[in-house]
């Protein structure tokens, strides 16, 4: 999966499975490569480039986008939590702001009610 994805400069038709992405996030944090993790997340959550030009039905495309958004949200949440637990507060804040600016997480974490 990683070889096919990386072969196109990280812009293959699809990204590696979610569990593989989350594992590499945890591994980068465990090795103290926090800045590499931030760069990796920004690359992995970028929308995949469609090279085939195929027409997918609107319903199928919406479902795929929703799943992609859910995966992106999970990636952000897991990576932010891993960075925070490791004491990398600046990088976790950077990822949180990126997630908020892209609409994957709300600005307010605690509900006002």
N, C-alpha and C positions, 0 to 999 in steps of 0.2 A: 504494500500500500504506500509506504513512504517513498519507495524508489520511483514508482509511477508518478506520484504527486510532485516529487522534487525534480523529476526529469524535465518538467515544463516550468522550472523556476518557481515552484510553489503555486502554480496556477493551472493545475490540471482540470479535468472536467468535474472532478469531485475531490473533496479532501479526505484524508485518512479517517478511519472510524473514530467516533467520539471517545471511546475508552482509550485509544492510543494517544489521542491529543491530550487527554487529562493525565495520562501516565507520564508523558514527556514534560508536562507542566510541573508535576510533583517532583520529577527527577531534576529539573533545572533548579527548582527552589532548594532541594536537598543539597545540591552541589554549590549553592551560593551564587548562581548565575542569574540573578534577579533581572538585570537589564536585558539579558538575552531573552528571558521569559516575556518581558514587556514587548520586545520586538517580535517575538514568535507569535504572541497573541494577536498583535496588530496585523500580522500577515495571514494568520489562519482564519480570522473572522472576516477578512475581506471577501466580498462576494465572488464566487468562482466565475471565471470567464467561460462563456458558452461558445465553443468553436464549431459545433456541428450545424448551427443554424436551423435546427429542427423546430417545428411548431408543436408545442405541447399545449394541450387543452388548458383553458383558463382555470378550471377547477383543480386539475392536477398540479398546475403551477402554484396556485395559492396554497395548497396543502404542503407542497415541497418548501415553499418560503416560510410557512409557519414552523415546520420541523427544523429548518435551518436557523430560524430565530431562536427557537427553544434550545438548540444545541449551542448557539453563540452565547445565550444567557448562561447556560450551564458552564461553559468554558470560562466566562468572566467570573462567575461566582466562585468556582473552585479555585481558580488562580488567585483571585483576590484573597480568599480565605487562607490559602497556602502561604502567600507572601506575608499576610498579617501574622499568622502563627509563627512564622520564622523571624518576625521582628523587622521585616522590610516594609515599614509603614509608608515611606515615600513612594515606593513602586506600587504598593497596593492602592494608594490614593490615586496615582496616575492611571492605573487600570480602571478604577471606579469611575473617574471622570470621563475616560474614553467610553465606557459602557453607557454612562448617562447621556453623553453627547450623541451617541449613535442610537439611543432609544431602547437599549436592551435592559436597562435598570432604571428605576425611578430615582429622582433626585433625593427625595425624603425616604430614608430607610424605615423610620418609625412612623406609623400612622398617627395623625394628630388627634383622632377620636379616642 
